Amino acid sequence: MTYTLSCCDDGSGVTVGTIIRFDNVTILVDPSWHSSKISYENSVRFWSEIIPEVDIILLSQPSVETLGAYGSLYHNFLSHFISRIEVYATLPVSNLGRVTTIDYYTSKGLIGPFKANQIDLRDVEFAFDHIQTLKYSQLADLRSKYDGLTLIAYSAGVSPGGCVWCISTYFEKLVYAFRWNHTRNTILNGSSLLDKTGKPLATLARPSAVITKLDKFGSSKPHGKRVKVFKDALKRVLSSSGSVLIPAEIGGNFLDLFVLVHDFLYESSKSRLFAQVPVLLVAYSRGRVLTYARSMLEWLSSSLLKIWESRDNRSPFDLGSRFHVIAPTDLTKYSGPKICFVSQVETLVDEVISRLCQTERTTIILTSSDNDDTRTLSVLHKNWDLAQKQRGAEEGQSISYSESLTLKTVQTKPMTGEELEQYVAGITERKTKRKELEESLHKDVKLAGKISRRLDGKDDSGNMREDGQDPEEDDDEDEDENLLDILKEKSSTSTGQTAIDIPVDYLIQPTSQPKHKMFPFQPAKIKSDDYGTFVDFSSLIQNDDEEMDQKKSSAADEAEEDEDPYDLSENRRETSKKPRREAKKGKGKNPAESFDNIDYLDPLQNPMNRSESTSKVTIKCSLVYINLESLVDQRSASIILPALKPRKLLLLAPPECQNAQSVSTMQKRDVDIVEMPINKAIEFITTIKSLDISIDPDLEALLKWQKIGESYTVAHVIGRLVKEKPQMAKSKGVGKPQSKLNQQARSKLVLKPLQSTFRAHVGGSLSIGDIRLAELKKRLTERNHRAEFKGEGTLVVDGQVAVRKISDSETIVDGSPSELFYDVKKSITDMLAKI
């Protein structure tokens, strides 16, 4: 079998997407646009030649590096997505990737109430709503559609929802691991490349190829030591009445850093330290990332949840009233020590640094490696590298930085008059055309689906179709499409039914039949489906405002009584002591508006002109670097990847970005490494060696078949392999030459009985099969043993011997050597087939 791989380059010089082609399907993995060198128009122009060939898109991480182009692709090539392209990712990648895209596109001026905007906020929302979300280890079965294709996402251990993709067909298995980490960090467990015993996961072992990149590695220091260095740096800065600025990718390492800061403040609160220090977030998406995080706790490390559950049920993502989401212009309102997170996009980083870093009391903590896409941070990283070489600076050590930087600033000016009218008219027209296009495409897809279903049917009767679908299901699908309309109709609910007025004759004659002497009963028609009855929830809501206010007041009183002695915010305590009248006055100010509401990015919300300029700003601050990236270290990568035993290791372009030492180490371990070129497809051929062997009828008669499970039989086969030529069919005409087909018929292999009675297999017999503990319990009970199931599926026999299954292939019999122990063991052996 063959497959083709190519690395896409939009002109930035790095891989911005990986295309994997099989015989009948084309997969695009991690379409990106993250280089400041490439404009939006050039990026769209590059992808316009690729998207028409794509059938499936996979997203592996919620970072700009892996999905920066996805939102623009959906916006510009909507017809391909609605009609054909399927997109797969985990739920956190879908949610956090949405936040990452909003921040990045807003920094570029593509989203927002700006005259030059090109994408509506709703288009980005629809793009990520189009994603089909998967859980870890959940199988996306596309075998019937794409000839054996299956997709499985395994945890990558880098960011919430980040995954390693296992792409399999009937003949190939590719493992795509763009970024991964084998160790635990603050909020996540390690990658699923390794199982609990530290060995390579069986389902990922021996792939046709592992697709990865060896350009970035994490620190070799233990995570606990790096966390301690980070907390010590925070304590040192805040103790000297300084402020901390932490740039972080909003969909990447921000959540990990946020939990570290929260943990630091919680521990400090026990010593009554830093109780007044506010925590600020500057991001275009406001606090939506935290709203998503609070709803995705099941994707995080169980140890993290246990720690915070023990802290009075506090959430790791809830800092209380000391946390504020602000704009860069609001930084002057918070004087004194503070901790400020800023989304790692160029415009926000430059503006926050220009406002906050002109005094020596501010310390910038860099937690990730050099990022060329953010020019200011790249300059700071180069300065740190220089200090490390010249002065031997170590991680966590503070160095002084005083230099003039060229920073980008964004100016906005509200639109007025005729310009405003033209802008509003243009946006309204654009929205109308977009909506009409979406409706037209959905109708076309619906019509095409109906036509294809009818063409696949055997006949027009009620027979089942070739695809196994009953024709009656078409009517159910049509009804499902009108589900929203049904839900909106109050008349369709049981509570919203009006009484039907039926004329009734109250004069009952003695001679009338019994059925005419009964009053008519007309039950209300209740619409329902397989899931139950449609209910009008508005009828269940109480309208008594006074009663609701009383409940809210009592809830507030209970909150005051249950006040935490280690509360992180003094502000919360102060507001709780205010009179209730003042509290009610403040209810009109919706706090969500300043936390996770991003309606201000609607193109018709306060339209304005946007322009960018650069200016020289003198920066005086301190600089600290601590590598807190959740990435595998160089040594571990050189050990784990060869342990998977791939046939090939494909390194994403360009070759010069790969770590030469890692490549050399893996080559010494006999790993076949291919360094992929840019924008050039390479075909890989996998040689499959298989033999078709027939069993001779005489040998088949000697086989002793044993049943294992419910539908499998097994037998031990031994014989001699003979190559035979197939019998040639005799021609009807005498002397006629044989057909060309018979001349080319290949010989076949036949397994025949041994000519002697020599026993070739002299070793012990092999027992195979599946042990069912329920069946074992039944057998032991029939032999007058007391067998019962205890905790975690353990079968206990006579209170002395325990039997438990570790996996489908491993069963443990635990107990002291005794007659009962060997009796139970023999009972298990008797359930297996011996060959």
N, C-alpha and C positions, 0 to 999 in steps of 0.2 A: 504494500500500500504506500501511497505517497501523500505528503502534505507540503504546503508551501508557506513560508514565513517571510514577512517583509517588515522593516522598520520605517515608519512614516516620519518625514522631516519636512516641516513647513517653511524651512529657511532659517530656523534658529540654531541649527547645528546639533540638535539632540533629538532623541526619539520622542515624538508626541503622540504615538499610537502604534499598536502592533496589530498587523493583519495576519490571521491564520486562515488558510484556505484548504478545505478538503474537497472531495470530488463534487459535492452538491450543496455546499454551504460555505459562506464567507463570514468570519467572525472578526469584529473590530474590538480590541481590548484597550481601555483607558485612553480615549481621545482627549487630547490636551491642547491648551493654548495658554502658555504662562510666560512667554518671553516678551520683554518690553521692546525687543527689536522688531517684532512682527505686529503689524496693525490688524485690527479686526477684519477689515476688508480683505487683506491678503490671506488671513487664516481661512475665511469662508471660501475664497477662491481656490485654495489648496484642497479643502475637503470636498468641494463640488465635484471633483473627478473621482472620488473614492466612494462616497455615500451611495450612489446608485447601484453599486455592486454588493453592498453590505446587507446581510440578513439578520445578524445578531450583534448586539453591543453588550460588552461586559464591563462593569466598573468595579475596581478592586479596593480603592481607598477614597475617603472623602476629602481629598486635597486638590488644590489647583493643578498640581503636577500630574494628576491622573484623570481629572474630569473637567478641566478648565474650558474645553471646547464643547462639552455635551449640550449645554443650554443653547448655545448659538446654532448647533447642528439641528436641534429640534425646531428652533424658530425658523430657520432658513430652508429646511428640507422636510416640512411638515407632511407632505404627501407620502414620502417614503416611510415615515414612522407610522402613520395611521394605517397605511395599506399593507406594510410588510415587515418593517424592522421591529424585532423584539428586544427589549432592554432588561438585563438582569443585574441585580445587586442585592445586598442585604438591606434591611430596614434602616440601620444607623447610617449607612453610606448614602441612602436616599435622603434622609432628613438632614444630616450634617453637610452633605454635598450641596444641598439646596442653599444652606446658609453660606457656605464657601463661595458659591457662584454669585449670590446676591452681593456679597462684599466686593468680590473681584470685579464684577461688571459695573457696579456703582463707581468704583475707583477709576474705571476707564471712561465713565460718562455714558455708558450704554443704557443704564437703567436710572430712572429718576425723573423729576419734573424739569428736565433740561431741554433746551431747544434742539440739541444735537442727539437726543436719545434715539435709539433704534430698536430697543426691545422693551416690551411692556413687562411689568412685574408679574402679571398673570401668566405670561408665556413661560417664564421660568418655573412658576408653580406647576403649570400643566406638564412641562417637560419632565419634572421629577415625579409627578403623579402617574406618568406613563410607565414608570419602572415597575417590573414585576419583582417584588421583594421575596427573598429566600431566607430561610434560617440556616444556621451552620449545619453542614452534613445533610441538608435536604436535597433530594434528587430532583433536578429539572429534567424530566424525561421527554426528549424530543426524538426518540428512536424511530417512531413511525413517520415523522415528517422529514428528518434529515439522515436517514439510513444509519441508525445506531448511535446518534449523538446524544450524550448525556452531559450535564453540567452539575458540578457540586462545589460549593464554597466551604472552605475550611478556614478557621481563625488564623489570622496572620500575626496577631499580638502587637500591632503597631498603633492602631487607633480604633475606637469603637466601631465594630462592624467591618473593619478592614479584613480582607480575605485573600487566601491563596486559592486560585481556581484550578480544579481538576477537569480537564476537557477530554472526554473519552469518546471513541467510536468503537466499532466492532474490532478494529485492528490496531488502533493507536490510543495512547494515553499521554497527554501533555499536561505538565504541571507549570502553571504560570504564577511565579512568586516574585512580584516586582519589588515590594518592600516587606520584610518580615522580621520577627524578633522571637527568639526561643526562650527568653526569660520573662519573668513577671515584672510589671511596673506597678505604679500606684493604683491604677483602676482596672488593669487587664491582666489576664493570664497569658502565658506564652503561646507561641504558635502551635497549631495542630500538626506541624510537620513531624513532631515527636510525640509519642504516646506517654503515658504516665510513668513508664519504666525508663524513659530516656532513649528508646529505640525508635527508628523511623516508622511512621504510621504505615500499616500493612497496605492500606488502600492507595497510598501514594508511592509505594516502593516500586522500583524497576519500571519507571515510565520510559516512553520513547524519547522524551526530552524534557529537561527542566529549563524554563525560560526565565531569566533573571537578569540582574545588573549588579556589578561589583564596583560601584563608584562611591557609595556612602556606607559608612559603618558606624555603629554605636561605640560607646566607651567600654573598655575591658574591665573597668572598675565595677564592683558590685553596686547594684542600684541603691541599696540602703546607704552606702557611704556617700554617694552623689546627692541623695536627698538630704543627708545631714549637712553637707557643704552648702546646699541651697538655703536651708533654714538658718544656718549660721550667718550667711550673707544677709538674709532679711533682718535678722535680729541686730546685726552690727549696724546696718544702715538706719533702721527705725530707732534704735537706742540713741543715735546721734542726731535725732530730729530731722532725718533726711527722708527723701521720697524715693520710691522704687518704680522704675518703668520696665515692664516686661513685654516685649513684642512676642506675639504668638499667632500661629495660624489658627483661625477661628474654628475650622473644622478638623484640625489636626491635634496638636499637643496642648491646645488651650485647656481642655477639660482636665487633663492630667495635672497641669500647673495650677489650675483653680483649686482642685482638691488638695494639693500640697499646701497652698496658701491658707485654705480653710483649716486644715489640720494644724498648721503652725499657729494660727490665731486661737484655735480652741485650746491647744496646750498652753499658750501664753496666758489665756484668760484665767487659768487656775492660779496663776501667780499675780493676777491683777495687772498684767502688762498689756500695753497697746490696745486698751479697750476703746479708745476714741479714734483709732486709725481707720479711715474709710477705705473701701476697696472699690475701684472705679473700672469701668469697661468702656472703651471707645471703639465702636464698631458700627458699620452701616446697617447691619442686621439687628442692631440693638441686643437684647438679651434672649433672642429666640433660641440660640444654641443651648441655653440652660433649660428652657422650657422643654425642648426635645430630650435633653439628657435625663430629666426627671421622669420621663415616660419610657425610658429604655434601660432601666436598672438591671433587667434580666440579662442584658448583654455584657454586664460588667463582672468583675471578679467577685465571687461569693464572699471572700474574706473581707473585701472592702465594705460590703453591705452589713456583715456581722459587726464590724468595728463601729460603724455609725449607728446601727440599731442599739448597741449598748450605750450610746451617748444620748439617752433620752429620745430615741427615735428621730434624731435629727437626720436630714438628708445631706449628703456630701455636697450637693449643689444648691443649698439654701443658706445664704449668709445673713439673712435677715435684713433689717433696715440699714445696716452699715454698707450694704452693697448698692451701688448706683450705676445706671447706664447713662452716659452723658455724651454730649458733642464736644469736640476739641475746644470750642469757645467757652465751655463751662468749666474748664480746668481752673480758672482764676477764682472760682467760688469756693474751692477747697484748699485752704491754706494749711500749712503745717505738714506733718508726716502723712504719707498716703502711699497706697500700692495701686498702681495704674496698669491695667492690661490694655494693649492696643492691638487691633487686628493687623496682621502682617501684610498690609497692602500699601503701596508706595505713598499715596496721597495722605493717608492717615498717619503713617509713621513719620513722614516729614513734618506735618503740621503739629503733631504732639511733641516731637523733639524741639521744634522751634519755640514752642510755648513753655515747655517744662524744663528744658536742659540748658538754660542760660545761667544757672547758678550751680555752684559746686556741691550743693546739698542733694543733687539728684544723681542716682546711680542707675545705669542701664544694665540689666542682667540679660545676657544672650544665652539662650538655652538650646540652640540648634546650630548646625554647621553653616558654613557660608552659603548665602542665597544670592546668586547673581541677579535675580529678577527684581530685588529691592535694592536699589543702588546705594542708599544711605547705610543700610545694614551691612552691605558688602564692604563699604569703606571701614566701618567699625571692626569687622572681622579681620580685615587686613592689618589694621592697627594693633589688634590683639596678637595676631600671629607674629608681627614684628617685635612686640614686647616680649613674647615668649622666646624668640630666638636670641634677642640681645640681652634681656635681663633675666631670663629663666622664669618668667611668670608662670604660676601654676593655676589650675582650675580653682575658682573660688576666691582667688586673690584679686584685690581691687587695685586698678591702675588709674592714674589721672589722665584725662583727655581734654585737650584745649586746642581747638583748630577751627578754621572757617570752612564750613560746608556749603555746597550748593544744594539748596532744598527746593522742592517743588511746592508751590502754593496754588490753591484753587480759589478763584474769585467768582462770586455769583451776583447777579443783578436782576431784580424782578422785572418781568415783562409788563408793559402797559400799552394801552391804546390799540391801534390797528395791529401791531405786532402780536399782541396777546390774542386778539380775535382770530388772526390767521393761524396761530399755533393751535388754539383750541379746535378750530375747524379741521385742521389737518389731522390731529390726534383722533378726533371723533370719527373722521372718515376712515382712518387706518384701522380703528377698532371694529368698525362696521364691516369692512372688507375682510378682516381676519375672521370674524365670526361667521360670515357667509361662506368663506373658504372651508372652515372646520365643518360646518353643517353639510356642505356639499361632499366633502371627502368621506364623512361618516356614512352618508346615504349611499355613496358608491360602494363602499366596503360592505355595507349591509346587503345591497343588491347582489354584489358579486358572491357573497356568502350563500345567499339563498339559491342562486343559480348553480353554484358548485354542489350544494347539497342535493338539489334535484337531479343533477347529472349523475351523481354517485349512486342514486337509488336504482334498485333492480327493476321496479315497475311502479305503476301508479297506485297499487293497492296498499294495504297496510303491512306489507312485508318489511322485515328489517333491511336496512341498507348495507352496502358492502363495508362501511366503516363502523357498523355495529350500532348506528343511531336509529331510533324509531322515528318515522316521519311525523308522529304526533308531537315529538319534542320541538318541532319548528314552531308550533302554535304556542308552546310554553315559553320559548325564547322571545316571541313577539310580545307576549304578555309581560315578560320581565322588563322589556325595554320601556314599558309604560308604567313601571313601578313608582317612579317619582310622582307622576301625575295622579296615580291612585292614592298615594300617601297624602297628597295635598287636598284631596276631595274629602271634606268632612262628612259628606253624605255616605261615604263608603264605610264608615266605622260603625261599630255597634252602638256607641253612645250618641252618635250624631243622627240616628235614624228618626224620622218623623212618623207619627202614627198615620196609617193608611185608612182613609174614610171609606168604609164599605157599607152600602145600604143594607139594613137588617129589617126583616119583617117580624114585628113583635107579636103579631096575632098568630098563635099556634092552634091549629085545629086539632080536636081530639082524634080525628081520623088520619092525621099526618104520620108518615113513617118515622121511626126513631132517628134516622140520620137528619131529618129536617127539623127535629126538635132541639138540636144543639146550636149554640151560638157559634158563628164562624170565628176562626182564629187565624190571623194572618201574621206569621212571624217575620221579623225584619230580616232582610237579606244581608248576610255578613260575608264580606269578601275575605278569602284566606288563601294561603298557598301551603307549600310543604313545610314551611317554617312556623306557621301559626296564623293568627288572625291579625289583620291590620287594625291598629289602635290609634285613636286621636289623643296624643299625650297632652295636648292643651286642655282637655277636659279634666285631667287629673291634677292640674295645678290650682292651688288655692289662690283666691283673689283677695283674701283678707290681709291688707297691708299692715294693719295694726298688729295682728298676730305674728306676722313675719318679723316685724320690728322688735317685738318682745323676745322672740327666739334669738335674734341677733344680739340683743342686749344681754341676755342671759349667757350666751356663748362668750361674749366679751368679758363678763364677770368671771366665768370659769377660767378663761385664759389668764386673767390677772392673778387668780388664786394659784394656778399651776405654774407660776413664773419660775424659770430655771435659774438657780443661783449662779451658774456659770454662763449666763447669757452673754453672747458676744457683743451685743449692742446696747450701749447706754441710752441711745435714742429711743429704742423700743420701750424701755422702762419709763422714760419721760413722757412719751405720747400716751402710754396706758393710764397715766394719772390725770390726763386732761379731762375736763368735764365732757359729758356725753354730747352736749349741744355742739361743742366745738368739733367733736369727732364726726357728728352727723353732717356738719357743714363741709368737712373735708371729703365726705363720700362722693361729692360731685366731681372731684378730680380723680379721673380714672387712672390708677397707677399703672395699669397695663399699657397705657398710651406711651409711657416713658420707659417701659421695660422691654416688651417684645412685639409691640405694634409697629409695623413698618409701612403703614398707609401713607406716610409722608413721601414715599418713593413712587406713588401713583403719578403718572405724567400730567394729570390735570390738577394736582395739589400744589398750589402756589408756584406756577411755572416761572422759570427764571433762565437767564443766559449764564452759561458756564464757560469760564476760560481758565487756562493754566499758564503759569509763569514760574520762573526760577529766580531765586535771590540768594545772596551770600549771607549766611548767618554764623555768628561766632558761638561755638558750643563749648561750654565749660561744665564738665560732669566727670563722674567716675564710671569705670567700665569693668564689668565682671563677666567671665565666661564660664559656664558650667554645662557640660554636655548631658542633657536630659532627654535626648532623642531615644525613642523606643525602637532601636535598630539592632540587629545582630552584630556582634563584634567580628573583627576580621578573622581571628583564630577559629572561632566557633563556626563561621561560615565555611572555612576551609575543611572542617571535619564533617559537618552535617550534610552538606550537599553531596559529597562523594558517597556518604553512607546510604543515600537513596538509591544508589547504583543506576543512574540514568544511562541510557545509550549515548545521549549527547547532552552537553550543557551549552545552551544557546545564550550568548551574552548580547543584550540589546545595544544598538549603536549609540554613539560612535565608539570604535575600538580604543581610541586614545583616552577615553574617560575611565576605562577599567583599571582597577588596581593591579599593577604588573606583578606584585608579590603574590597576591591571591591566585592569579592566573597560573603563575609558575608552580605554586604549591599543589594546585589541583591537577596540573599536568603530570606532576611527579606521582600522583595517586592514580595514574592511568585513566583519567577522565578525558573523554573526547570533547574538546572545547571548540566551539565555532563562534568567532566574533563577527556578528552580523554587520554588513555594510548599511549605508543609509539609502533609502528609496530604491532598493534592489531586492527583488524576490528571489529566494533560494529554495529550490525543491529538495526535499529529503525523502529518500526511498527507504522503507523499512522492509527488510527481507524476512519473510515468514516461512519457516521450514516446518512442514507438516506432511504426514504420510497417511494414506488411506489403506487400511489393512482389513481384509475380509477373513472371517473365521470359517474354516472348513466344516462342513456339516458333521463329519465324523468326530471332530474335536468338540463341536457344540453339544453333541450328545453326551459327552463325558463331563460337562461342566456341572458344578453343584451351586445353584443360585441360592443366595440368602437375601432376605428382605431387610432393608434398613429404612427407617422412617415409614412414611405412608405410601410413597410412590416411587421408591428406588430399590433396585436389586443389584447385587454385586456378586462376582465370582472370581476366583483365582485362576488365571489363565497361564499356561506354560506350553510351549510348542516350538516348532521349527518354522522359520520364515522362508517361504519359497516364492520365487518370482515365476508367474505363469503368464502365458500369452492368452488372450481371450480367444474362444473358439470362433473361427470364421464362418459366417453364414454361407451355406452352399448356394450357388447361383442356379436359377431354374434352367438355364441353357447349358448344355454340356460343353466344356472347353472354353467357356467365356472367362475372361480375366476377372479377378476380384475387383470390387469397387475401390476407388481411391481412399474412401473413408476407412475401410477395413484395413488397408495397407498401413495407414497412419495410426491405427488404434494402438494405444500404449499398453504395455503389460501391467498387470496388477499383482499386488503382494497378498499372499494367502498364508494364514497361520494353520499348520497341520499338526496332528498329534506326533509325539516323539516316537521314533522307531524302537527305542529300548525303554526299559523301566527305570532308568537312572533318575534319581531324584536330584534335580538341579537346585531346589530350594530346601536347604537343610536347616535354616535358621528358625527362630521362634515365629509363631504365627502373628499376624498383624490384626488387631481388633479395630474395626471402624464402625461408625454409626453415631446416632444422636441419643444422648441419655435424657429421658424425660422423667423428672423427679416425681411427677404425678403418677406415672406408670410404675416407677420403683416403689412408691408408697403403697400402691395397690398390691403389688407382688409380696412385699414384706408383711402387709396386714393379713394376707391369705395364709402366711406361714406363722401366724400367731405372734407377730412382733407389734409393738406399739410404736407406730411411725406418725409423726405430726410435724407440721411446718411451724417454724419459729420465725424470728425477725429476719428480714432481708432474704427471704426465700430459702432458708436453710432447713433441710429435712433432718430431724433428730430421731434416732432409732433407739428405743428403750432407754432414753436419757443418757446413753453412753457414747454413741457414734453419731457424728454429724456429717451430712453430705451436702455440699453446695457447689454450684456451677460458677466458675470464674468467667467463662466465656463459652461460646458454642463448642469449642474444641478442647476445653479443659474442665474436668470435674475433680474435686478434691474430696477424699474420704478422710475425715479427721477423727482420731480416737486412739486409745491405748491398745496395743496388740492383745487380742483376745479372740475367743471363738466367735463372738458376735461380729467383731471387726472383719474377720476373714469371710464370714458368712455374707455380710453386706457387700463386701468387695466382689465375691463370686456372683452375687445376684446382679451386680452392675455389669460384670463381664459377660454374663449369659445374655444380656440385652444387646450385645454387640455382635456384628458379623465378623467371622474369622477367616482371613485369607492367607 
